[in-house]
Structures are given as C-alpha cells and as structure tokens.
Amino acid sequence: MEEKTIVVIDNEGNEQTMDILFTFEDDTFNKNYVLYIDPKDETGEVFVSSYTAEGTLEAITDEKEWAMVEEVFNAFVIQNDTDEETEHVHGENCSCGHDHSHE
C-alpha cells in the first residue's frame, strides 16, 4: 500500500476516508498490516487491519497476532516521540547550545 489514505466501509455501509499511519509486512503470519486513524476523530484512536494483495482489509482475531502488532506499534510510537524530541526550531532565543551566528 503506497497510498496515504484508505477508504473503510463501517458497519452501517458508510464509506470513511482514513489516514494511513504506516504499513508493514510480517513474515511470521505472512500478512501485510495497515495502521490508520480517522482524521475527524480527535481522540487519536488507531485502527489496524491486515490486508490482502487486492487491498481487502481483514480483522485480526488471533491474540499472538495482536501482540505482535502492538509491539510494532509501540516501536513506531517510541521512534516518533524520539524524532519529535530531536526536532526544534533554531532562532535567536534558541537554547540548544549551537552557534547560530552564521544563520
């Protein structure tokens, strides 16, 4: 899946456009996974499904599979938290310790 959004059909048959957080492939379960959010939902709830080569979303029902997905998601969260902590805007009031006189 290269797209940044997917369309999900809810239980009532309504189409909803979701933003893809990331996708990954797992060799243990021989499946591809997509983690996505509803951009209109301010709670930040993350949804996850496996998907076929044709793009059909499938529910995850196996506890071991859920545990693996949770591990991958937690690593994603940790990585993104680390990336956000290291990014900052340099300016005249910056206290990062770098010499900004040349900027």
C-alpha positions as YAML, in Angstrom:
chain: A
units: angstrom
residues:
- id: 1
  name: MET
  ca: [0.00, 0.00, 0.00]
- id: 2
  name: GLU
  ca: [1.59, 3.23, -1.16]
- id: 3
  name: GLU
  ca: [-1.41, 5.48, -0.62]
- id: 4
  name: LYS
  ca: [-1.65, 7.87, 2.32]
- id: 5
  name: THR
  ca: [-5.37, 7.33, 2.76]
- id: 6
  name: ILE
  ca: [-7.73, 4.38, 2.55]
- id: 7
  name: VAL
  ca: [-11.49, 4.12, 2.36]
- id: 8
  name: VAL
  ca: [-13.07, 1.95, 5.03]
- id: 9
  name: ILE
  ca: [-16.70, 0.85, 5.00]
- id: 10
  name: ASP
  ca: [-18.20, 0.91, 8.50]
- id: 11
  name: ASN
  ca: [-20.83, -1.47, 9.92]
- id: 12
  name: GLU
  ca: [-23.62, 0.72, 8.53]
- id: 13
  name: GLY
  ca: [-22.22, 0.68, 4.98]
- id: 14
  name: ASN
  ca: [-20.86, 4.23, 5.08]
- id: 15
  name: GLU
  ca: [-17.52, 4.98, 3.44]
- id: 16
  name: GLN
  ca: [-14.95, 6.76, 5.61]
- id: 17
  name: THR
  ca: [-11.61, 8.09, 4.42]
- id: 18
  name: MET
  ca: [-8.86, 7.25, 6.89]
- id: 19
  name: ASP
  ca: [-5.26, 8.48, 7.10]
- id: 20
  name: ILE
  ca: [-2.62, 5.73, 7.00]
- id: 21
  name: LEU
  ca: [-0.02, 5.93, 9.77]
- id: 22
  name: PHE
  ca: [2.13, 3.17, 8.34]
- id: 23
  name: THR
  ca: [2.09, -0.29, 6.83]
- id: 24
  name: PHE
  ca: [4.32, -3.28, 7.47]
- id: 25
  name: GLU
  ca: [4.78, -6.89, 6.48]
- id: 26
  name: ASP
  ca: [5.23, -9.73, 8.96]
- id: 27
  name: ASP
  ca: [6.89, -13.00, 7.95]
- id: 28
  name: THR
  ca: [5.61, -14.96, 10.95]
- id: 29
  name: PHE
  ca: [1.96, -14.55, 9.98]
- id: 30
  name: ASN
  ca: [2.70, -14.00, 6.27]
- id: 31
  name: LYS
  ca: [0.47, -10.93, 6.22]
- id: 32
  name: ASN
  ca: [0.61, -7.22, 5.48]
- id: 33
  name: TYR
  ca: [-0.79, -4.76, 8.01]
- id: 34
  name: VAL
  ca: [-2.04, -1.20, 7.91]
- id: 35
  name: LEU
  ca: [-2.46, 1.11, 10.90]
- id: 36
  name: TYR
  ca: [-4.75, 4.06, 10.31]
- id: 37
  name: ILE
  ca: [-6.70, 6.84, 12.00]
- id: 38
  name: ASP
  ca: [-9.89, 8.76, 11.35]
- id: 39
  name: PRO
  ca: [-8.72, 12.34, 10.69]
- id: 40
  name: LYS
  ca: [-12.05, 13.65, 12.00]
- id: 41
  name: ASP
  ca: [-11.71, 11.83, 15.34]
- id: 42
  name: GLU
  ca: [-9.86, 13.95, 17.88]
- id: 43
  name: THR
  ca: [-9.30, 11.03, 20.29]
- id: 44
  name: GLY
  ca: [-6.46, 9.68, 18.13]
- id: 45
  name: GLU
  ca: [-7.81, 6.14, 18.16]
- id: 46
  name: VAL
  ca: [-5.66, 3.90, 15.97]
- id: 47
  name: PHE
  ca: [-7.22, 1.14, 13.89]
- id: 48
  name: VAL
  ca: [-5.37, -1.84, 12.47]
- id: 49
  name: SER
  ca: [-6.18, -4.45, 9.87]
- id: 50
  name: SER
  ca: [-4.31, -6.97, 7.82]
- id: 51
  name: TYR
  ca: [-4.81, -6.61, 4.09]
- id: 52
  name: THR
  ca: [-4.59, -8.79, 1.02]
- id: 53
  name: ALA
  ca: [-2.70, -8.10, -2.21]
- id: 54
  name: GLU
  ca: [-6.01, -6.88, -3.63]
- id: 55
  name: GLY
  ca: [-6.35, -4.36, -0.79]
- id: 56
  name: THR
  ca: [-9.14, -6.12, 1.11]
- id: 57
  name: LEU
  ca: [-9.00, -5.31, 4.83]
- id: 58
  name: GLU
  ca: [-9.28, -8.22, 7.25]
- id: 59
  name: ALA
  ca: [-9.86, -8.25, 11.00]
- id: 60
  name: ILE
  ca: [-7.18, -9.52, 13.36]
- id: 61
  name: THR
  ca: [-8.59, -12.17, 15.68]
- id: 62
  name: ASP
  ca: [-5.53, -14.09, 16.91]
- id: 63
  name: GLU
  ca: [-4.11, -12.98, 20.30]
- id: 64
  name: LYS
  ca: [-0.49, -13.67, 19.26]
- id: 65
  name: GLU
  ca: [-1.02, -11.66, 16.11]
- id: 66
  name: TRP
  ca: [-2.43, -8.76, 18.18]
- id: 67
  name: ALA
  ca: [0.58, -8.92, 20.50]
- id: 68
  name: MET
  ca: [2.95, -8.69, 17.53]
- id: 69
  name: VAL
  ca: [1.04, -5.72, 16.07]
- id: 70
  name: GLU
  ca: [1.11, -3.96, 19.46]
- id: 71
  name: GLU
  ca: [4.89, -4.41, 19.64]
- id: 72
  name: VAL
  ca: [5.33, -2.90, 16.19]
- id: 73
  name: PHE
  ca: [3.00, -0.02, 17.03]
- id: 74
  name: ASN
  ca: [4.81, 0.69, 20.32]
- id: 75
  name: ALA
  ca: [8.14, 0.81, 18.46]
- id: 76
  name: PHE
  ca: [6.56, 3.24, 15.96]
- id: 77
  name: VAL
  ca: [5.34, 5.49, 18.81]
- id: 78
  name: ILE
  ca: [8.73, 5.44, 20.53]
- id: 79
  name: GLN
  ca: [10.52, 6.26, 17.27]
- id: 80
  name: ASN
  ca: [8.17, 9.15, 16.51]
- id: 81
  name: ASP
  ca: [8.47, 10.51, 20.05]
- id: 82
  name: THR
  ca: [12.26, 10.42, 19.70]
- id: 83
  name: ASP
  ca: [12.10, 12.16, 16.30]
- id: 84
  name: GLU
  ca: [9.86, 14.92, 17.69]
- id: 85
  name: GLU
  ca: [12.13, 15.47, 20.69]
- id: 86
  name: THR
  ca: [15.19, 15.95, 18.49]
- id: 87
  name: GLU
  ca: [13.49, 18.41, 16.15]
- id: 88
  name: HIS
  ca: [13.46, 22.05, 17.17]
- id: 89
  name: VAL
  ca: [13.43, 25.44, 15.56]
- id: 90
  name: HIS
  ca: [16.65, 27.36, 15.68]
- id: 91
  name: GLY
  ca: [16.27, 31.06, 16.29]
- id: 92
  name: GLU
  ca: [17.61, 33.94, 18.28]
- id: 93
  name: ASN
  ca: [16.06, 32.63, 21.51]
- id: 94
  name: CYS
  ca: [17.16, 29.04, 20.90]
- id: 95
  name: SER
  ca: [18.83, 27.41, 23.89]
- id: 96
  name: CYS
  ca: [20.13, 24.32, 22.10]
- id: 97
  name: GLY
  ca: [23.78, 25.30, 22.59]
- id: 98
  name: HIS
  ca: [24.68, 25.59, 18.88]
- id: 99
  name: ASP
  ca: [26.33, 28.68, 17.43]
- id: 100
  name: HIS
  ca: [23.66, 30.39, 15.33]
- id: 101
  name: SER
  ca: [25.70, 33.49, 14.48]
- id: 102
  name: HIS
  ca: [26.16, 32.28, 10.90]
- id: 103
  name: GLU
  ca: [22.44, 31.78, 10.29]
...
